[in-house]
């Protein structure tokens, strides 16, 4: 199975942990540069495991997975991961929190400061460098987490329900900001969510997964033009796609 234009290639991948039952089975997927791919499905279907495989945090049990033409481990420097919780260090100011990944990579201080300032400007937090996490709202903390990932100038951004704990208004605003940043930085995104509306708003393709073991049960292309704004959510095409994905998700849950 060869796809020269692919950035991430799953070829009949399976995954199990130890002697446990398979978590993923027969996953085949080709992702090309610039796509925004979302995984949605019932709890326990292996959505987060998909991201962890791409990141090289765990290995496949069967089949093969390539990232940018090599192994996930080899592509590690081209990846950034944003988790459901901001995972900020409470004793560090915003500036230092954002610089942590670069510091771990040995980036010189002046270069760290420049990329930190650029990333904080992108997420609308210029001027908050001296704040501590406890002084920020949940949405602001998530912005810091996004800025931290962006300092790595990733080719691939992995996002595991990053907006799941936020209120609806904050969530929608951050979705719009995320797409605006993507338009500037052109990374490829893999996004895990439980929200159909969020998946439709953000994605170019959505994969609906079934559980036990996790499989890709449906692929829905989202032809809505970028940039997407608050008006996008009011369009008939958007609403029709939300209904279509919801029906696919309901079918998966009914069959379980």
Secondary structure, DSSP 8 states (H G I E B T S, - for coil): ---TTEEEEEEEEEEE-TTS-EEEEEEEEEEETT-EEEEEESTTSSHHHHHHHHHTSS--SEEEEEETTB-TTTTGGGEEEE-SS----TTSBHHHHHHHHHHHTT--HHHHHHHHHHHHHHTT-TT-TT-BGGGS-HHHHHHHHHHHHHTT--SEEEEESTTTTS-HHHHHHHHHHHHHHHHHH--EEEEE-S-HHHHHHH-SEEEEEETTTBEEEEEEE----SS--TTGGGSHHHHHHHHHHHHHHHHHHHH-
